[in-house]
């Protein structure tokens, strides 16, 4: 290749500093070395980069093109050097994070901002997993870290930690027929009405979830936002994590109805493969591994 980064650096320095001498000083070279680099580039490419007819060297149209695109190449080369050094220091090239339905994506933005301040070497790939799919993503090798997984952790070479245990509340719209029914509600009273449930995408992990009775009408949705929208629109009723329902209960767009058989609190986990813990994964674990994480995310 005839075009070199050294030549592009020389063109950039001359254009910014205004002279060969000033460019040479910045690049810690003698002016003759800068002149030789530019002349060799012109000879190799068969073009004229600088117009030398005046007192100062001015870029030709070809020189301006080389400078514009050359600066992009120089930036990319510098980023590549930095990335290579970070990866050599133990930072992964990519970190795949599966996010459970309980996790609001907006709560991850501050963590992502802080992470990019630490490392530009690791590319983040964040994807949403419906109910039950988080463990499946880890077991199937599609994720390096899962946030907000529910259900019993699968057996295998996985590490996991409970980051929140959350109460569930049974919610209906104020316009729903159950809104005025005396509490506590029994399963028989709820049975005639459509319930909203979260999808279970589990393919590999051996997990068990509470099922809706076979004869009861239900609608399955991929995430909690969809569940909220349907319940607010009086298109269904169902259980919601208390931290998710809190604002809607306070604003009166949903009502909590006590149940005769109160649901057990539900635990949510971080999960990861400990043998594959690079610096990026360690960073995220250090930020997220604490009790009350999920509730904090919804209180922000």
Backbone as CSV, one residue per row, in Angstrom:
resi,resn,N_x,N_y,N_z,CA_x,CA_y,CA_z,C_x,C_y,C_z
1,UNK,0.848,-1.196,0.000,0.000,0.000,0.000,0.887,1.251,0.000
2,UNK,0.574,2.172,-0.906,1.408,3.354,-1.064,1.103,4.446,-0.031
3,UNK,-0.125,4.445,0.465,-0.528,5.454,1.443,-0.191,4.972,2.847
4,UNK,0.567,5.771,3.588,0.986,5.374,4.928,0.426,6.334,5.975
5,UNK,0.300,5.831,7.203,-0.154,6.682,8.300,0.857,7.794,8.577
6,UNK,2.141,7.501,8.398,3.188,8.517,8.604,2.982,9.698,7.666
7,UNK,2.647,9.414,6.403,2.414,10.483,5.440,1.162,11.280,5.798
8,UNK,0.128,10.590,6.233,-1.111,11.273,6.625,-0.884,12.155,7.843
9,UNK,-0.064,11.688,8.773,0.270,12.504,9.946,1.016,13.769,9.523
10,UNK,1.897,13.635,8.552,2.663,14.794,8.076,1.739,15.811,7.421
11,UNK,0.826,15.355,6.554,-0.127,16.251,5.892,-0.999,16.960,6.915
12,UNK,-1.482,16.219,7.893,-2.335,16.789,8.936,-1.578,17.854,9.729
13,UNK,-0.344,17.569,10.125,0.444,18.519,10.921,0.751,19.784,10.120
14,UNK,1.116,19.629,8.834,1.403,20.800,7.991,0.158,21.665,7.852
15,UNK,-1.007,21.031,7.626,-2.259,21.781,7.454,-2.632,22.528,8.726
16,UNK,-2.401,21.932,9.875,-2.766,22.580,11.140,-1.763,23.641,11.559
17,UNK,-0.491,23.360,11.392,0.560,24.261,11.873,0.949,25.335,10.869
18,UNK,0.680,25.089,9.588,0.919,26.124,8.586,2.278,26.098,7.923
19,UNK,3.187,25.227,8.361,4.513,25.172,7.733,5.147,23.806,7.983
20,UNK,6.132,23.489,7.139,6.868,22.238,7.310,7.662,22.261,8.622
21,UNK,8.212,23.422,8.950,9.051,23.531,10.145,8.231,23.294,11.414
22,UNK,7.052,23.925,11.462,6.204,23.757,12.640,5.690,22.320,12.740
23,UNK,5.369,21.720,11.586,4.910,20.329,11.579,6.029,19.402,12.059
24,UNK,7.255,19.677,11.603,8.396,18.856,11.999,8.612,18.927,13.506
25,UNK,8.458,20.118,14.073,8.650,20.283,15.514,7.608,19.471,16.288
26,UNK,6.362,19.520,15.833,5.311,18.772,16.512,5.545,17.268,16.431
27,UNK,6.017,16.806,15.289,6.219,15.371,15.084,7.608,14.901,15.507
28,UNK,8.394,15.812,16.081,9.750,15.491,16.566,10.625,14.953,15.439
29,UNK,10.588,15.668,14.307,11.420,15.311,13.156,12.057,16.581,12.605
30,UNK,13.019,16.401,11.727,13.615,17.562,11.067,12.758,17.912,9.850
31,UNK,12.746,19.209,9.434,11.905,19.598,8.297,12.185,18.808,7.024
32,UNK,13.442,18.445,6.793,13.764,17.702,5.570,13.074,16.341,5.544
33,UNK,12.891,15.724,6.725,12.207,14.423,6.799,10.730,14.574,6.446
34,UNK,10.124,15.666,6.894,8.722,15.924,6.561,8.587,16.173,5.063
35,UNK,9.489,16.981,4.523,9.467,17.275,3.088,9.628,16.002,2.266
36,UNK,10.529,15.139,2.688,10.764,13.887,1.958,9.521,12.994,2.001
37,UNK,8.861,12.918,3.160,7.672,12.076,3.303,6.565,12.524,2.351
38,UNK,6.355,13.851,2.273,5.302,14.373,1.399,5.664,14.157,-0.069
39,UNK,6.913,14.439,-0.434,7.335,14.270,-1.828,7.238,12.806,-2.253
40,UNK,7.597,11.901,-1.373,7.512,10.467,-1.699,6.051,10.057,-1.909
41,UNK,5.155,10.573,-1.073,3.737,10.267,-1.237,3.236,10.769,-2.586
42,UNK,3.601,12.006,-2.920,3.179,12.565,-4.199,3.712,11.732,-5.367
43,UNK,4.966,11.315,-5.270,5.559,10.505,-6.338,4.906,9.128,-6.429
44,UNK,4.657,8.518,-5.282,4.061,7.176,-5.268,2.640,7.181,-5.831
45,UNK,1.863,8.223,-5.484,0.472,8.290,-5.927,0.310,8.992,-7.274
46,UNK,1.341,9.728,-7.684,1.247,10.483,-8.930,0.307,11.663,-8.821
47,UNK,0.300,12.311,-7.664,-0.583,13.459,-7.430,0.220,14.590,-6.800
48,UNK,-0.388,15.776,-6.758,0.200,16.920,-6.069,-0.640,17.215,-4.837
49,UNK,-0.018,17.156,-3.677,-0.736,17.358,-2.419,-0.716,18.821,-1.997
50,UNK,0.435,19.487,-2.186,0.568,20.886,-1.797,0.930,21.743,-3.007
51,UNK,0.316,22.915,-3.049,0.684,23.928,-4.034,1.784,24.788,-3.396
52,UNK,2.982,24.731,-3.971,4.130,25.409,-3.371,4.487,26.695,-4.107
53,UNK,3.558,27.240,-4.891,3.863,28.427,-5.691,3.899,29.703,-4.857
54,UNK,3.275,29.720,-3.693,3.255,30.905,-2.849,4.265,30.823,-1.730
55,UNK,4.136,31.757,-0.757,5.026,31.758,0.401,4.744,30.581,1.327
56,UNK,3.482,30.151,1.331,3.113,29.040,2.203,2.558,27.900,1.361
57,UNK,2.821,26.685,1.789,2.293,25.525,1.086,0.784,25.442,1.338
58,UNK,0.031,25.350,0.236,-1.427,25.245,0.344,-1.867,23.899,-0.227
59,UNK,-2.829,23.308,0.406,-3.356,22.032,-0.070,-4.062,22.207,-1.405
60,UNK,-3.818,21.301,-2.309,-4.587,21.243,-3.550,-5.917,20.559,-3.250
61,UNK,-6.788,20.463,-4.229,-8.062,19.772,-4.021,-7.808,18.302,-3.670
62,UNK,-6.797,17.729,-4.324,-6.427,16.352,-3.996,-5.905,16.270,-2.565
63,UNK,-5.107,17.275,-2.176,-4.584,17.300,-0.816,-5.684,17.428,0.219
64,UNK,-6.713,18.240,-0.100,-7.836,18.404,0.823,-8.597,17.090,0.991
65,UNK,-8.733,16.352,-0.124,-9.389,15.053,-0.041,-8.584,14.094,0.834
66,UNK,-7.286,14.051,0.628,-6.426,13.189,1.433,-6.475,13.582,2.909
67,UNK,-6.486,14.888,3.162,-6.519,15.357,4.554,-7.829,14.966,5.231
68,UNK,-8.951,15.182,4.547,-10.265,14.907,5.144,-10.402,13.422,5.496
69,UNK,-10.130,12.560,4.521,-10.276,11.131,4.769,-9.101,10.579,5.583
70,UNK,-7.948,11.223,5.428,-6.785,10.785,6.197,-6.972,10.981,7.682
71,UNK,-7.626,12.083,8.062,-7.874,12.315,9.480,-8.800,11.240,10.051
72,UNK,-9.768,10.783,9.259,-10.636,9.702,9.709,-9.822,8.427,9.934
73,UNK,-8.899,8.157,9.011,-8.050,6.972,9.154,-7.141,7.084,10.378
74,UNK,-6.626,8.273,10.629,-5.757,8.469,11.792,-6.535,8.267,13.090
75,UNK,-7.763,8.772,13.138,-8.593,8.572,14.328,-8.879,7.087,14.540
76,UNK,-9.203,6.414,13.441,-9.496,4.983,13.541,-8.274,4.199,14.000
77,UNK,-7.109,4.576,13.491,-5.874,3.890,13.880,-5.583,4.100,15.362
78,UNK,-5.810,5.330,15.842,-5.571,5.616,17.259,-6.533,4.826,18.144
79,UNK,-7.801,4.750,17.724,-8.785,3.982,18.474,-8.429,2.502,18.475
80,UNK,-7.941,2.015,17.337,-7.550,0.616,17.235,-6.386,0.296,18.172
81,UNK,-5.405,1.212,18.233,-4.283,1.019,19.150,-4.766,0.935,20.594
82,UNK,-5.667,1.848,20.944,-6.201,1.870,22.309,-6.986,0.598,22.597
83,UNK,-7.820,0.183,21.640,-8.629,-1.015,21.821,-7.750,-2.258,21.985
84,UNK,-6.716,-2.339,21.154,-5.812,-3.491,21.227,-5.130,-3.557,22.585
85,UNK,-4.725,-2.394,23.091,-4.062,-2.360,24.397,-5.016,-2.781,25.508
86,UNK,-6.296,-2.345,25.427,-7.267,-2.693,26.453,-7.587,-4.191,26.425
87,UNK,-7.721,-4.728,25.206,-8.005,-6.155,25.083,-6.831,-6.971,25.611
88,UNK,-5.622,-6.513,25.325,-4.435,-7.206,25.829,-4.394,-7.171,27.356
89,UNK,-5.014,-6.139,27.935,-5.053,-6.015,29.394,-6.205,-6.806,30.006
90,UNK,-6.990,-7.523,29.163,-8.032,-8.392,29.701,-9.450,-7.956,29.434
91,UNK,-9.659,-6.894,28.662,-11.004,-6.451,28.334,-11.531,-7.238,27.137
92,UNK,-12.766,-7.724,27.229,-13.366,-8.516,26.173,-13.618,-7.670,24.927
93,UNK,-13.612,-8.305,23.762,-13.978,-7.591,22.538,-15.474,-7.297,22.520
94,UNK,-16.278,-8.182,23.115,-17.732,-7.998,23.159,-18.278,-8.578,24.450
95,UNK,-19.259,-7.888,25.030,-19.955,-8.395,26.210,-21.438,-8.451,25.874
96,UNK,-22.016,-9.647,25.967,-23.426,-9.853,25.631,-24.245,-9.901,26.920
97,UNK,-25.191,-8.981,27.042,-25.980,-8.849,28.264,-27.444,-9.099,27.944
98,UNK,-28.012,-10.124,28.556,-29.440,-10.409,28.420,-30.180,-9.742,29.579
99,UNK,-31.203,-8.973,29.254,-31.928,-8.196,30.255,-33.331,-8.767,30.408
100,UNK,-33.703,-9.065,31.638,-35.023,-9.623,31.906,-36.127,-8.590,31.821
101,UNK,-37.358,-9.095,31.789,-38.520,-8.216,31.648,-38.659,-7.246,32.815
102,UNK,-38.130,-7.594,33.984,-38.250,-6.762,35.173,-37.373,-5.516,35.109
103,UNK,-36.392,-5.484,34.222,-35.407,-4.401,34.187,-35.827,-3.315,33.197
104,UNK,-36.073,-2.076,33.666,-36.358,-0.983,32.737,-35.068,-0.550,32.031
105,UNK,-35.104,-0.483,30.717,-33.870,-0.180,29.990,-33.300,1.178,30.384
106,UNK,-34.162,2.140,30.695,-33.682,3.477,31.066,-32.752,3.422,32.269
107,UNK,-32.948,2.426,33.147,-32.102,2.313,34.340,-30.693,1.857,33.991
108,UNK,-30.498,1.269,32.813,-29.169,0.814,32.410,-28.327,1.934,31.806
109,UNK,-28.975,3.003,31.353,-28.255,4.073,30.653,-27.139,4.681,31.507
110,UNK,-27.362,5.012,32.789,-26.244,5.547,33.600,-25.076,4.581,33.719
111,UNK,-25.370,3.283,33.802,-24.293,2.291,33.875,-23.518,2.249,32.554
112,UNK,-24.243,2.319,31.446,-23.586,2.308,30.141,-22.708,3.542,29.967
113,UNK,-23.197,4.686,30.429,-22.415,5.923,30.339,-21.111,5.795,31.118
114,UNK,-21.212,5.262,32.325,-20.011,5.072,33.146,-19.083,4.038,32.525
115,UNK,-19.657,2.990,31.963,-18.833,1.931,31.366,-18.039,2.462,30.179
116,UNK,-18.680,3.235,29.319,-17.971,3.782,28.159,-16.913,4.785,28.580
117,UNK,-17.051,5.355,29.775,-15.992,6.205,30.295,-14.778,5.404,30.723
118,UNK,-14.995,4.104,31.010,-13.907,3.227,31.431,-13.253,2.513,30.252
119,UNK,-14.073,2.097,29.281,-13.549,1.240,28.209,-14.258,1.497,26.896
120,UNK,-13.481,1.738,25.851,-14.021,1.757,24.494,-13.566,0.508,23.751
121,UNK,-12.902,-0.392,24.467,-12.395,-1.613,23.827,-13.484,-2.661,23.691
122,UNK,-14.431,-2.671,24.617,-15.452,-3.712,24.633,-16.751,-3.211,24.020
123,UNK,-17.225,-3.931,23.029,-18.508,-3.619,22.401,-19.610,-4.270,23.218
124,UNK,-20.637,-3.497,23.561,-21.778,-4.024,24.305,-22.868,-4.486,23.341
125,UNK,-23.424,-5.640,23.617,-24.602,-6.109,22.878,-25.651,-6.458,23.918
126,UNK,-26.662,-5.610,24.042,-27.696,-5.759,25.059,-29.003,-6.143,24.375
127,UNK,-29.634,-7.184,24.868,-30.889,-7.613,24.268,-31.875,-8.022,25.351
128,UNK,-33.135,-7.848,25.019,-34.205,-8.135,25.957,-34.613,-9.600,25.848
129,UNK,-34.807,-10.243,26.995,-35.306,-11.612,27.034,-36.625,-11.625,27.797
130,UNK,-37.685,-12.209,27.217,-38.940,-12.341,27.957,-38.783,-13.277,29.140
131,UNK,-39.851,-13.408,29.893,-39.870,-14.204,31.121,-39.322,-15.602,30.876
132,UNK,-38.305,-15.984,31.623,-37.742,-17.317,31.523,-36.621,-17.450,30.525
133,UNK,-36.530,-16.531,29.582,-35.521,-16.646,28.543,-34.128,-16.254,28.990
134,UNK,-34.037,-15.575,30.146,-32.718,-15.103,30.590,-31.779,-16.281,30.882
135,UNK,-32.256,-17.254,31.649,-31.411,-18.410,31.950,-31.099,-19.190,30.681
136,UNK,-32.065,-19.268,29.798,-31.858,-19.971,28.537,-30.744,-19.315,27.728
137,UNK,-30.681,-17.978,27.759,-29.629,-17.266,27.032,-28.254,-17.594,27.596
138,UNK,-28.182,-17.756,28.924,-26.900,-18.089,29.560,-26.523,-19.538,29.286
139,UNK,-27.479,-20.438,29.445,-27.213,-21.862,29.226,-26.838,-22.126,27.774
140,UNK,-27.527,-21.441,26.858,-27.279,-21.649,25.436,-26.076,-20.914,24.891
141,UNK,-25.391,-20.145,25.737,-24.189,-19.445,25.303,-24.459,-18.180,24.526
142,UNK,-25.709,-17.668,24.587,-26.033,-16.441,23.864,-25.728,-15.192,24.686
143,UNK,-25.515,-15.356,25.994,-25.266,-14.213,26.876,-24.107,-14.523,27.810
144,UNK,-23.350,-13.481,28.138,-22.272,-13.591,29.117,-22.746,-13.182,30.514
145,UNK,-23.771,-12.329,30.541,-24.316,-11.810,31.794,-25.819,-11.682,31.625
146,UNK,-26.568,-12.077,32.636,-28.012,-11.869,32.615,-28.390,-11.031,33.831
147,UNK,-29.307,-10.110,33.613,-29.741,-9.188,34.660,-31.241,-9.333,34.838
148,UNK,-31.674,-9.615,36.060,-33.102,-9.698,36.344,-33.719,-11.013,35.951
149,UNK,-32.950,-12.102,36.038,-33.498,-13.422,35.725,-34.389,-13.886,36.870
150,UNK,-35.433,-14.631,36.516,-36.338,-15.161,37.531,-36.438,-16.669,37.388
151,UNK,-37.032,-17.313,38.372,-37.109,-18.764,38.357,-35.872,-19.392,38.979
152,UNK,-35.906,-20.695,39.144,-34.800,-21.403,39.765,-33.583,-21.421,38.846
153,UNK,-32.424,-20.984,39.323,-31.218,-21.035,38.485,-30.921,-22.466,38.047
154,UNK,-30.514,-22.651,36.802,-30.227,-24.001,36.306,-28.937,-24.559,36.883
155,UNK,-28.826,-25.867,36.857,-27.588,-26.502,37.295,-26.523,-26.296,36.227
156,UNK,-25.276,-26.318,36.631,-24.194,-26.142,35.673,-23.138,-25.199,36.208
157,UNK,-22.185,-24.904,35.351,-21.049,-24.060,35.754,-21.401,-22.581,35.648
158,UNK,-22.411,-22.178,36.420,-22.872,-20.799,36.390,-22.821,-20.202,37.796
159,UNK,-22.542,-18.925,37.848,-22.608,-18.195,39.114,-23.870,-17.347,39.094
160,UNK,-24.461,-17.152,40.249,-25.666,-16.330,40.308,-25.780,-15.703,41.686
161,UNK,-26.479,-14.608,41.737,-26.672,-13.880,42.977,-28.053,-13.226,42.951
162,UNK,-28.793,-13.330,44.042,-30.079,-12.642,44.136,-29.816,-11.144,44.325
163,UNK,-30.421,-10.324,43.460,-30.239,-8.876,43.575,-31.529,-8.170,43.996
164,UNK,-32.620,-8.898,44.098,-33.852,-8.337,44.652,-34.845,-9.461,44.893
165,UNK,-35.595,-9.325,45.964,-36.764,-10.170,46.194,-37.958,-9.232,46.259
166,UNK,-38.883,-9.430,45.331,-39.936,-8.443,45.090,-41.310,-9.049,45.354
167,UNK,-42.172,-8.307,46.057,-43.559,-8.720,46.255,-44.360,-8.487,44.975
168,UNK,-45.373,-9.293,44.768,-46.272,-9.118,43.628,-47.624,-8.612,44.128
169,UNK,-48.279,-7.812,43.299,-49.609,-7.299,43.643,-50.550,-7.608,42.487
170,UNK,-51.792,-7.933,42.816,-52.797,-8.213,41.794,-53.468,-6.891,41.444
171,UNK,-53.428,-6.532,40.163,-53.893,-5.211,39.741,-55.009,-5.300,38.708
172,UNK,-55.910,-4.309,38.785,-56.971,-4.158,37.795,-57.139,-2.670,37.508
173,UNK,-57.725,-2.372,36.373,-58.088,-0.995,36.063,-59.274,-0.586,36.943
174,UNK,-59.416,0.714,37.283,-60.587,1.160,38.042,-61.908,0.852,37.335
175,UNK,-61.837,0.662,35.987,-63.047,0.366,35.227,-63.322,-1.133,35.108
176,UNK,-62.430,-1.950,35.626,-62.588,-3.399,35.514,-63.697,-3.885,36.445
177,UNK,-64.375,-4.949,36.049,-65.482,-5.492,36.851,-65.035,-5.926,38.240
178,UNK,-63.788,-6.341,38.377,-63.291,-6.779,39.682,-62.952,-5.615,40.614
179,UNK,-62.956,-4.401,40.088,-62.534,-3.244,40.888,-63.430,-3.037,42.110
180,UNK,-64.705,-3.382,41.970,-65.649,-3.131,43.071,-65.998,-4.395,43.849
181,UNK,-65.377,-5.518,43.496,-65.657,-6.768,44.196,-64.945,-6.770,45.547
182,UNK,-65.648,-7.240,46.579,-65.088,-7.231,47.925,-63.855,-8.124,48.007
183,UNK,-62.866,-7.635,48.719,-61.625,-8.384,48.924,-61.718,-9.218,50.210
184,UNK,-60.857,-10.251,50.263,-59.870,-10.710,49.270,-60.527,-11.513,48.146
185,UNK,-59.941,-11.432,46.973,-60.473,-12.145,45.822,-60.003,-13.597,45.830
186,UNK,-60.920,-14.481,45.499,-60.569,-15.898,45.398,-60.266,-16.248,43.945
187,UNK,-59.660,-17.387,43.734,-59.377,-17.850,42.375,-60.660,-18.038,41.593
188,UNK,-61.728,-18.430,42.271,-63.018,-18.626,41.606,-63.570,-17.301,41.093
189,UNK,-63.390,-16.237,41.864,-63.874,-14.918,41.434,-63.080,-14.378,40.255
190,UNK,-61.790,-14.697,40.190,-60.924,-14.195,39.114,-61.103,-15.013,37.832
191,UNK,-61.467,-16.276,37.977,-61.494,-17.213,36.850,-62.284,-16.730,35.622
192,UNK,-63.398,-16.011,35.758,-64.150,-15.608,34.558,-63.472,-14.504,33.739
193,UNK,-62.391,-13.937,34.245,-61.802,-12.765,33.594,-60.439,-13.082,32.949
194,UNK,-60.165,-12.348,31.898,-58.900,-12.529,31.166,-57.730,-12.057,32.034
195,UNK,-56.687,-12.866,32.087,-55.486,-12.490,32.821,-54.346,-12.237,31.842
196,UNK,-53.465,-11.340,32.240,-52.300,-11.004,31.416,-51.091,-11.720,32.004
197,UNK,-50.368,-12.450,31.169,-49.189,-13.175,31.624,-47.991,-12.809,30.752
198,UNK,-46.806,-13.029,31.292,-45.582,-12.805,30.528,-45.199,-14.072,29.782
199,UNK,-44.687,-13.881,28.568,-44.280,-15.022,27.747,-43.146,-15.779,28.419
200,UNK,-43.124,-17.080,28.209,-42.027,-17.943,28.653,-41.351,-18.483,27.407
201,UNK,-40.110,-18.036,27.142,-39.418,-18.442,25.924,-38.399,-19.551,26.190
202,UNK,-38.457,-20.164,27.358,-37.436,-21.141,27.723,-37.384,-22.293,26.722
203,UNK,-36.167,-22.572,26.235,-35.971,-23.657,25.288,-35.054,-24.741,25.862
204,UNK,-34.069,-24.344,26.660,-33.093,-25.313,27.155,-33.167,-25.458,28.664
205,UNK,-33.210,-24.345,29.361,-33.165,-24.391,30.822,-34.387,-25.118,31.385
206,UNK,-34.151,-25.914,32.413,-35.235,-26.670,33.024,-35.835,-25.842,34.153
207,UNK,-36.856,-25.061,33.804,-37.463,-24.148,34.770,-38.950,-24.457,34.901
208,UNK,-39.509,-24.172,36.056,-40.933,-24.367,36.281,-41.559,-23.040,36.657
209,UNK,-42.697,-22.704,36.051,-43.390,-21.455,36.334,-44.841,-21.753,36.696
210,UNK,-45.442,-20.847,37.459,-46.858,-20.991,37.781,-47.666,-20.860,36.502
211,UNK,-48.597,-21.762,36.289,-49.382,-21.764,35.057,-50.766,-21.164,35.305
212,UNK,-51.360,-20.624,34.238,-52.731,-20.146,34.289,-53.638,-21.351,34.106
213,UNK,-54.729,-21.465,34.879,-55.650,-22.594,34.691,-56.065,-22.725,33.225
214,UNK,-56.185,-23.970,32.775,-56.397,-24.235,31.355,-57.647,-23.565,30.809
215,UNK,-58.702,-23.470,31.602,-59.971,-22.943,31.103,-60.060,-21.427,31.206
216,UNK,-59.101,-20.789,31.856,-59.162,-19.339,32.027,-58.570,-18.646,30.821
217,UNK,-59.271,-17.627,30.338,-58.775,-16.875,29.191,-57.552,-16.070,29.605
218,UNK,-56.561,-16.037,28.744,-55.343,-15.284,29.050,-54.777,-14.681,27.784
219,UNK,-53.947,-13.669,27.958,-53.197,-13.084,26.855,-51.736,-13.017,27.289
220,UNK,-50.860,-13.520,26.453,-49.433,-13.585,26.769,-48.705,-12.442,26.074
221,UNK,-47.904,-11.699,26.845,-47.189,-10.538,26.312,-45.692,-10.672,26.605
222,UNK,-44.845,-9.950,25.842,-43.398,-10.151,25.981,-42.740,-9.416,27.127
223,UNK,-43.380,-8.356,27.662,-42.700,-7.581,28.697,-43.701,-6.912,29.624
224,UNK,-43.175,-6.305,30.676,-44.026,-5.697,31.691,-44.733,-4.440,31.191
225,UNK,-44.105,-3.705,30.286,-44.749,-2.521,29.745,-46.027,-2.902,29.007
226,UNK,-45.977,-3.988,28.230,-47.162,-4.460,27.529,-48.229,-4.900,28.526
227,UNK,-47.803,-5.564,29.600,-48.744,-5.993,30.627,-49.433,-4.792,31.272
228,UNK,-48.651,-3.775,31.583,-49.215,-2.555,32.164,-50.231,-1.914,31.227
229,UNK,-49.889,-1.802,29.946,-50.775,-1.150,28.982,-52.108,-1.878,28.871
230,UNK,-52.067,-3.196,28.830,-53.304,-3.963,28.713,-54.148,-3.853,29.973
231,UNK,-53.505,-3.862,31.138,-54.275,-3.764,32.373,-54.881,-2.374,32.536
232,UNK,-54.129,-1.345,32.190,-54.661,0.020,32.265,-55.826,0.193,31.307
233,UNK,-55.764,-0.473,30.142,-56.832,-0.374,29.138,-58.012,-1.295,29.449
234,UNK,-58.008,-1.952,30.622,-59.080,-2.857,31.053,-59.208,-4.060,30.128
235,UNK,-58.110,-4.482,29.532,-58.126,-5.655,28.657,-57.658,-6.911,29.380
236,UNK,-57.397,-6.786,30.650,-56.975,-7.934,31.424,-56.614,-7.519,32.827
237,UNK,-56.363,-8.501,33.670,-55.931,-8.267,35.042,-54.782,-9.227,35.316
238,UNK,-54.115,-9.028,36.426,-53.030,-9.950,36.720,-52.044,-9.417,37.737
239,UNK,-51.045,-10.254,38.018,-50.007,-9.903,38.975,-48.940,-9.037,38.327
240,UNK,-48.450,-8.074,39.095,-47.333,-7.226,38.688,-46.359,-7.105,39.860
241,UNK,-45.068,-6.990,39.584,-44.135,-6.686,40.679,-44.540,-5.367,41.338
242,UNK,-44.493,-5.331,42.658,-44.941,-4.140,43.384,-44.167,-2.893,42.958
243,UNK,-42.859,-3.034,42.700,-42.066,-1.872,42.312,-42.467,-1.341,40.935
244,UNK,-42.976,-2.217,40.076,-43.424,-1.813,38.742,-44.778,-1.121,38.819
245,UNK,-45.651,-1.646,39.663,-47.013,-1.116,39.752,-47.108,0.151,40.595
246,UNK,-46.103,0.440,41.414,-46.188,1.491,42.432,-46.715,2.822,41.904
247,UNK,-46.087,3.362,40.843,-46.484,4.683,40.338,-47.918,4.677,39.813
248,UNK,-48.312,3.581,39.193,-49.667,3.500,38.639,-50.711,3.376,39.748
249,UNK,-50.333,2.715,40.829,-51.238,2.644,41.980,-51.366,4.011,42.641
250,UNK,-50.252,4.737,42.736,-50.280,6.072,43.337,-51.105,7.046,42.494
251,UNK,-51.035,6.910,41.176,-51.753,7.821,40.276,-53.196,7.388,40.025
252,UNK,-53.549,6.203,40.502,-54.928,5.747,40.354,-55.266,5.132,39.017
253,UNK,-54.289,4.906,38.172,-54.573,4.264,36.884,-54.706,2.755,37.032
254,UNK,-54.247,2.221,38.166,-54.458,0.826,38.518,-54.880,0.748,39.977
255,UNK,-55.594,-0.323,40.323,-55.990,-0.586,41.695,-55.406,-1.918,42.137
256,UNK,-54.961,-1.986,43.378,-54.508,-3.260,43.920,-55.681,-3.963,44.588
257,UNK,-55.828,-5.251,44.299,-56.860,-6.062,44.929,-56.176,-7.187,45.718
258,UNK,-56.513,-7.282,46.988,-55.934,-8.325,47.830,-56.474,-9.688,47.404
259,UNK,-55.619,-10.694,47.481,-55.994,-12.048,47.107,-56.124,-12.928,48.340
260,UNK,-57.013,-13.892,48.256,-57.177,-14.839,49.364,-55.906,-15.655,49.548
261,UNK,-55.273,-16.014,48.437,-53.996,-16.732,48.496,-52.915,-15.780,48.005
262,UNK,-52.248,-15.139,48.941,-51.247,-14.137,48.567,-50.079,-14.793,47.836
263,UNK,-49.614,-14.184,46.739,-48.475,-14.756,45.997,-47.183,-14.621,46.787
264,UNK,-46.309,-15.585,46.619,-45.014,-15.550,47.304,-44.118,-14.501,46.658
265,UNK,-43.259,-13.879,47.434,-42.292,-12.940,46.843,-41.444,-13.653,45.794
266,UNK,-40.978,-12.903,44.815,-40.211,-13.472,43.711,-38.789,-12.919,43.724
267,UNK,-37.836,-13.800,43.553,-36.431,-13.400,43.546,-35.949,-13.185,42.124
268,UNK,-35.068,-12.189,41.959,-34.467,-11.882,40.668,-32.948,-11.937,40.814
269,UNK,-32.309,-12.430,39.764,-30.898,-12.788,39.849,-30.031,-12.065,38.816
270,UNK,-28.761,-11.947,39.187,-27.697,-11.811,38.203,-27.158,-13.210,37.946
271,UNK,-26.787,-13.486,36.703,-26.193,-14.777,36.391,-25.060,-14.600,35.402
272,UNK,-24.002,-15.391,35.552,-22.859,-15.277,34.651,-22.028,-16.553,34.725
273,UNK,-21.098,-16.679,33.763,-20.159,-17.796,33.752,-18.862,-17.329,34.427
274,UNK,-18.533,-17.832,35.607,-17.356,-17.324,36.335,-16.039,-17.604,35.626
275,UNK,-15.988,-18.659,34.823,-14.733,-18.986,34.138,-14.416,-18.025,33.002
276,UNK,-15.434,-17.267,32.542,-15.247,-16.368,31.406,-15.218,-14.900,31.827
277,UNK,-14.895,-14.627,33.077,-14.998,-13.261,33.592,-13.787,-12.427,33.189
278,UNK,-13.959,-11.613,32.135,-12.945,-10.636,31.765,-13.178,-9.340,32.509
279,UNK,-12.409,-8.315,32.159,-12.495,-7.043,32.880,-13.849,-6.358,32.703
280,UNK,-14.452,-6.468,31.525,-15.751,-5.830,31.300,-16.837,-6.486,32.145
281,UNK,-16.863,-7.811,32.153,-17.849,-8.512,32.974,-17.641,-8.202,34.452
282,UNK,-16.402,-8.178,34.890,-16.109,-7.846,36.290,-16.610,-6.442,36.624
283,UNK,-16.458,-5.510,35.676,-16.917,-4.132,35.905,-18.425,-4.111,36.152
284,UNK,-19.186,-4.792,35.288,-20.645,-4.799,35.422,-21.075,-5.507,36.705
285,UNK,-20.420,-6.587,37.047,-20.772,-7.277,38.286,-20.512,-6.398,39.499
286,UNK,-19.418,-5.665,39.481,-19.088,-4.774,40.584,-20.139,-3.681,40.745
287,UNK,-20.719,-3.231,39.636,-21.728,-2.168,39.677,-23.102,-2.684,40.095
288,UNK,-23.437,-3.911,39.693,-24.809,-4.391,39.839,-25.032,-5.350,41.000
289,UNK,-23.994,-5.953,41.493,-24.138,-7.020,42.487,-24.414,-6.446,43.875
290,UNK,-25.712,-6.154,44.122,-26.100,-5.662,45.440,-27.588,-5.927,45.670
291,UNK,-27.996,-6.128,46.913,-29.409,-6.349,47.223,-30.226,-5.091,46.903
292,UNK,-31.443,-5.301,46.473,-32.331,-4.164,46.210,-32.133,-3.510,44.868
293,UNK,-31.315,-4.102,43.992,-31.003,-3.482,42.700,-32.253,-3.220,41.861
294,UNK,-33.108,-4.224,41.719,-34.269,-4.095,40.830,-35.219,-3.023,41.340
295,UNK,-35.496,-3.019,42.629,-36.377,-1.985,43.187,-35.793,-0.599,42.974
296,UNK,-34.479,-0.455,43.137,-33.815,0.837,42.896,-34.054,1.324,41.472
297,UNK,-33.985,0.399,40.526,-34.148,0.772,39.123,-35.519,1.380,38.852
298,UNK,-36.541,0.894,39.537,-37.893,1.412,39.319,-38.192,2.646,40.155
299,UNK,-37.352,2.906,41.183,-37.570,4.104,42.005,-36.860,5.320,41.430
300,UNK,-36.017,5.112,40.412,-35.256,6.240,39.827,-36.192,7.218,39.138
